[in-house]
Amino acid sequence: MTSAQLDQLCINTIRFLSVDAIQKANSGHPGLPMGAAPMAYVLWTRFLRHNPIDPRWPDRDRFVLSGGHGSMLLYSLLHLTGYDLPLEQLQQFRQWGSLTPGHPETNLTPGVEATTGPLGQGFAMGVGLAAAEAHLAARYNRPGYDIVNHYTYGIVSDGDLMEGISHEAASLAGHWRLGKLIYLYDDNRISLAGAADLTYTDDVTKRFEAYGWHVQRVDDGNDLDAIDRALRAARTADDRPSLIRVRTIIGYGAPHKQNTFEVHGSPLGPDEVKAAKENLGWPLEPDFYIPDEVRAHFRQALDRGQQAQAEWQLKFEQYDREHHKLAAEFQAALNGELRPDWTKGIPTFEPGKAMATRQSSGQVLNAIAAKVPNIVGGSADLNPSTNTALKGLGDFQSPAFQPQDTQGAVGVEWNYTGRNFTYGVREHAMGGISNGLALHGGLIPFTATFLQFADYMRPAVRLAALMDQHVIFVFTHDSVFLGEDGPTHQPVEQLASLRAIPNLRVIRPADGNEVAVAWQMAIEHTHGPTALIFTRQAVPTFDR
């Protein structure tokens, strides 16, 4: 068997594992896995640096399937490359209690980096993962010791790019010049309800070039060499994020349904499954067939991954000997460990003095940030109003950043070590990116905006709760006392709405001393997000 024949056999294995699982479940989305299998195969077998034996290895490449409806593509790859996901779990796709839910869920399925399904969220979380890599690399790497050095890859769909969050997040990724972020765009031009061009005629290339991305096009989604070349070129263009437009055929191989919306979100049906297998020369029986040579080829990922991790571990041990303080701080951050004295320096507030809780929050946050080096975050262009600037800790920016209006920034050396993330007026992306920062590991991210604008980022807040992620959402200006701005800025239903989200801890402290306790609770609550609600107006400090 030639290497080209083996490649094709592997790709068709991915396709028909997906087809069979979806058909057995009588529910699912076969179109994306069938069309995107070639580019996923090239990425996972030639580029992705990962260890199926240890899915939490800190320096692994990250992969996000933003189009989470194509989950069987990911589950097939995880099983074939040797993750702890037995074939029996693929056969239980979409069944209660299985490890293969309809959309990927992190903390449930080994190897799933992010919970995706709400379109656009994975796009933003990937930006957060790449930003975390850039930040931690800048802080901890030293000459000869690139202990943080990995890529974030993703597959994004037409629907992802339609969603507003992708516009916000893509703009920031380009501004931050995240050169280790590479997305493969499954450009199949079909959505659930019909042809995408009924609603979507954007020039995607010009759009992403305008954001500052490196953009390439692969005209044939089955051309493995072209996909390989594009990925190599994307890795070379390390001064900006990359989008590779891969023109695919949704449901490729299904002779009567490919390239139609019928194959997007419904099983092929027994007749079309048979026709697709005959069309691509695949055995009709048994279902879930994996040729021995395919399994052997994919399982090379086990040896490669263990070798890569062993080499990294050796380098980290040498790094620890030469830079022990940094290594200890890095390891503690990854493990979620806090210094024993981390609460020392948190201010207390005297009774009788009135102060807005947003103001006392700013004092508490800065005291904690001085002792907890992995706290990072920022606001949606509201640092002065939300009191969330980390004073003296710099802004997260590309070293190549050149501000058009310096505003007193003359002589500032910009780099990725800054702990203030300036999101601009992009609440939704701020939430999604912060989820990615948390998913990466090693960071405790916070966000900030007015309580009224929690609605702009609610889907990301809900996902943080679903994923048990340690994200702190700060919402200020919490009441109708924001009188002068009128009802558009007066939150009424938002507090109840946030409290309705399962697994989101919501705390609305009454004075500065309760603010201090609320922040401590938020830092210590590591298995889920916390929303902290603060006032704009001064409130009395109670005599306890």
N, C-alpha and C positions, 0 to 999 in steps of 0.2 A: 504493500500500500504506500503510495506517495504521500508526502507531507500535505499536499493540497487536498488529497482525498481524505486524509485523516482530519484536516481542518473542517471539511464539509460534513464529515460524519459527526464530529463534535457539535457543530452548529445545529444540525438536524436533531441531535439528541436533546439539546436545550429546547428546541421548538416543540418536540413531541412529548417531552416530560410535561411541558406547560399545557399543551393541548389535552393530554390525557387527564391531568389533574383537574383542569377546568371542566372537562366533559363529565368526569366522575362526580364532581361537586354539583354539576348542572348549574353553575354560576361562576362568573369571572370574566376576565378580559383577555382573550387570546391574541388580539391583534398586535399589541405592543411586543410581547415576547417573540412572536413569529417574525416580525419585521426587524426588531432591534437585536436579535440573537447574534448576527455576525459582529457588530461593533462591540457588543458586550463580551463576546468570546475573545476578540483581539485584546481588549483592555485587560481582562482578567487573566489571560494566559501569557501575555507578553510585557505588561507594564505594571499591573497592580502588585504592590509589595505588601504582603500580608502573611500571617501565620495562622492557618485554620486551627492549630492546636491551642493557640493562645489568642483568642479574638480581641483581648484587651491590651495587647502589646502596645506600649505608649507611642512608638515611632512607626506604627503601621500607616500605610496610605489609607485614607478614608474614601468610601464609596457610598454615594447617596442616590437612591432611585427616587427622584423627585416625582415622577409619574407613578405613584405607589400602586395605582390600579394594575400595573404590569407586574405585580409581586411574584408571580410564578417564574418570571425571568430570574429574579434574584434568588428565590428558593432553589431553583435548578442549579445555579452556579454554586451556591453554598454547599449543597449536597455533593455535587460532582468534585469540588475542590477539597473536600474532606472535613468540613465543619461538622459539628455534632448535630446533624440534622438527618436522621435516617430516612431511607426511601419510604418507609411506612408513614412518615410525617407528610411527605408530598402527597401520598395517597389519601391523606386526611385533610387536604386543602379545604379551607373555609369551614371546617367542622369545629364544634364547640370543644374546647380543651386541647386542641392541636397546637403545634408550634408554627403552623402555617396559616395565619389568619388572612382574611381577604386583602388587607393592606398591611405592609410591614410594620412591625412593632418592636422598637428597641426594648431591651431588658426582657424580652420574651424569646426571640429567636437568635441563636448565636450568630454573630456576624452582621446583624442588622444595626447600622450606625444611628439611624434616626427613624422615628415614626413618621411615615408619609402617607399621603392620600388626599388631604385638602390641597388642591393644586397650588403651586407656588411656594408652599412652606418649605419643601425640601431645597428649593433653589436658595432661599434665604439662609437656611441652616447650613448649607454648604459654604456660603460666604462666611458665616460665623466660624465654621471649622477651619477654613483657610486663614482667617484673621487670627484665630487662636494660635495656629502654627507659626505665623509670622511674629506674633508678639512673644511667644515663649522662646522661639529661636533667637530673637534679638536680645532677650534678657539672659538666657542661660548658655548659649553656645559660646565657645572660646576657640581661639586658633587651634586647629587640629582636632577639635572635639565638636562636631556637629551632631549633638545628641538629639536635637529636634530638627528633623530634616525629612519631611514627607509631603506628599501631594494630597489634594482633595479632588476626587473625580466625581462626576455625576452624569446621569442620563436625565435630560429634561424633555418635556413634551410640548406640543403646541399649546395645550391648556395651561401649562406652567407659565409660558411666555405671555399668554393673554392676561393672566392675573396681575393685578396692580402691584402686589408685593414684589414680583420679579423685576418690575421697572425700578422700584425703590432700591432693591438689593443690588441689582446690576449696576446702577449708578454709583453706589458706594464702593462696590468691588473694583470698578474702574478707577475711581478716585483714589482708593487705597493702593492700587497697583498690585493686587494679590496675584503674583506670578505663578503660584503653585496651585491655582484653582483652574481646573480644566473641565468643561462641560461638553458632553456629546448631546447634540440636539437631534432628537428623533423626528425629523422633518417629514412626516408622512401625509400632512395636509388633510387629514380626516379627523373629525371630532365625533362625539357620541351621536349628535343629531344630524350629521351630514358632512358635506365638504367644508373644510375649515375656511375656505375663501368666501363663504357666505357671510362671514363676520370678521375675517382676519386676513387682511391683505397688506400688513406691514412689510416693509423691506427690512427683514431681520438683520441682514448684514450691515446696512447703514445704521440701523438703530444701535447695535452693539459697538460698532466702530465709533459712533458718537459718544458712547460711554467710556471709550478708551480701551476697549477689549481688542485682542488679537482674534480675527475671525477668518476661518477657512471653510471651504465647501467641498464635500465629497458627493459627487453626483450619483454614485451607485452604492447603495447601502450594503451590497454583497461583495464589494471590491475590498478584500482584506488588505491588500498591499496599500491601497490608497488610504484606508483608515489608519494603518500602521504609520505611514508617512505623516499623516496629519497629526497624530499623537506625538510623534517625535518632534515635529516642528513646534507644536504647542509647548512642549517641555523646554525647547530652546528659547522661545519667546518669554523669558522669565521676568520681564519687566512689567507684565500686565496679565490679567486673566485671559483665558482663551475659551472661545466658543467654536465648536466644530459642527457645522451644519451637515448632517448626513441624510441624504435623500433616500428614505426608506419606503417600502411598500407594506402598509399595514396588513397583517394576516398573510404574509408572503407564503406561497405554496398552496393555499386553499383556492382551488381553481375557480370556484363560483362566487367566492366571497371576498377574496383579497382586494385591497384598494377600495373597499366600501365601508360605510359606517356600520353595516351589519356585523362585522367582525370585531368591532371595538369593544363592546361590553356584553356580549352574549356567547355562550358556548357554540362551537361550530355545528353541533348536531351530528348524530351517527353517520349519516350519509356523507357529509362534508369532511368529517375526520377520515373516513375511508378514502375519499377522493384525494385529500391532501397527502396521505401516506403513500398512495399509489403514485401521485404526481412527483413526489420527492424520493421515490424508491425506498420507502421505509416499510419494514415488516408490519403487517396488520396485527399480528399477535407476537408476543404478549404486549399488553399495555405497559407503560413505564419501562420500556426496553432500554437497556444501557449496554452497548457492545463492550466487551472486555478491553479492547484497545482504547476506547474512549475513556473508560474509567482509569486506566493506567496513565493515559496522557494527562488528564486533569489532576490526578493525585500527585503529580510532580510538584504541585504547589506546596505539599506538605514538607518535602525536603528543602525546597527553596526558602520557604517561610521560616523553618527552624534554623537554617543556616544564617539567614539574614538577622534573625533575632539574636542568635548566639554571637554574631559579630558585633551587633549593637551593644549587647550586654558586656562584652569584653571592653569595648570602648568606654562604656559608662563607668565601669570599675576603674579604669585608668583615669578618667575624668574625676571620679570621686577622690582618688589619691591626690591629684594636683589641685583640685578646686572643691575641697570638701564642703565648705560652707554653702556654696552654690548648689552642689549636688544634694545636700541635705534639704535645702529649701525646696528644690525642684521635686524631690521625692515626697516631701511632706505635702506639697501642693497636690500632687497626683493622688495621694492617699486621703486627701481631705482632712489632714491633721492641722490643728491650731496650736500656736505657741501657748504654754501654760499661763503666760501673763497677758494674753491678748486683750483682756477686758480692762487692764490697768490703763488709766488715762481717760477713760470714758467719763465725761463730765456729769456732775449732778447739778440740779437747778434749785435755787433757793425759793421757798414758799413766798407767795405774795407778789412776785414779779411776773408780769404778763409777757408772754412770748409766743409767737406763732410756732406751731409744731414743725413746720417746714424749716424754720430757722434753727430750732434745737436739733432737728435731724441733721442739718448740715454740720453742726459741731460734733455730733456723735459719729457720723459717718467718717469724718476726717480723722477723728481719734482712733477709730477702729482700723482704718486704712493704713495708719502708721504701724500697726502691729500685725496686720494680716496682708502680706504682700501680694496675694493672688486675687484680691478684690479689684475688679475693673468695671468700668461702665460709664454711662453718660445719659444724656437726655436728647429729646427731639427738639433741639434748638432752644432749650429752656433752662440751661444751667443757672443763670442768675435768678430765675423765678422759683425753681425747685430746690435751690441750694444744694446741688449735687456735684459741684466741681470738686475734684480731688486736688487740693492746693499743693502746688510745687511738684506734682507727679507727672507732668507732661501730657501731651496729646498723642494718641496713636495716629501716626501719619507715615506715609512712605518717605524714605530718605530723599526721594526725588521731588517731593512736594515743593511747589513754588507758589506761595499765595499771591494773588493778584493785588489784594489790598492788605498790606502787612498788619495794620491795626496794632502797631507796637511790637510786631514780631520780628523786627530787624535783628539779625544775628542769632536767631533761634536755630538750633540744629534739630531738624525734624527726624524722627525715626520711629520704629515700631515698638520701642520700649515704653512709650507713654501709656499710662493707665486710664486716661480720660478718652473715651470713645465718643467722638462728636458725630452724631447721626444726622444732623440737619432735621428738616421737617419731614421725617419719614417714620412715623410711629410703628407702622406695621412691620417694616423691615427691621426696625430696632428690636422688636420682640422676637422675630424669627432669627435674626443674627445672634441675639443673646442666647437663644436656645442652642444654637450651634456652638457658641463659646463654652457653654456648660457641658454639652455632649462631648466635646473634645477631651475634657479632663484637665485639671490643673488650674482652673480659674473659677471664681465666683462672680458672675456678672450681675450688674443691676441696671435697670432702666429707669427713666423718669419722664413724666409728662403730667399735664393736668388730669384730674380724675375724669372730667368730661370726655377726654379723648382716649380713655380706656377702650371705647368702642372701636376706635381705629385700629387697635392691636389685639382685640379679643381673640381671634382665632389662634394667634401665637401664644397667648396666655393659656388658653385651653389646652394646647398641645404640650406646653411645659408641664401642666398638671397631669396629662395623660402619660407623659414620659418620666414622671417623678424627678424632674430636673431641678437643680439647686439654682434657681433664678429669683432675684429679688426685684419686684416691680414696685417702684415708688410712684404714688399718685398724690399730687398736692392740689390745693385750691378745691377743697372737698365739699363745699356747701354753697347755698344760695347767698352767702355773705359776699360772694364775688359779684356784688350788685351792679357796679358801674358797667361791666361788660355785657350785662343782659343775659337773657335765658339761653343763648347759644353756648355760654360758658358756665352755666350754673348746673352742676350735676344734681340730678334728682333720683333717677332710677339706677345709676351706675353701681352704687354700693351693694344694693340688693342683687344686681346682676352678677357682680363678681362673687358674692357669697354663694350664689347658686352653682358655681363651677365646682364639681367634685375634686377633692384633693388640692384645692387652692386655699392656703391659710390666709385669711384676711384679718389684719389688725389695724384698728383705728385708735391710737393712743390719745388720752385726754390732756396730757401735759408733757413737759420736757422729760420728766423722770420716767414716765411710761414710754416715751420715745426711745430712751436708752435701753429699756428692757425689750422693747419691740425689735430693735435692731439686733440685740443679742440673740433673741429667739430666731430671727430670720437667718442669722449666720449659722446657728447650730442646727437648724432644721434642714438637713442635707438631702432628704428623700422626697422633695417636692418643693414647689415654688411658694413664695410668700408675697402678698400684696400689702404694702404699708401705706396707710392713708393719712395725709397730713393737712393741716389747715393753712390758709393764707392769713387769716386774721389772728391777732394775739388772743391767747387764752390764759387764764390764771394758772399758776403753779400751785397745786394743792399742798396744804400742810398735813403731812402724814405723821 
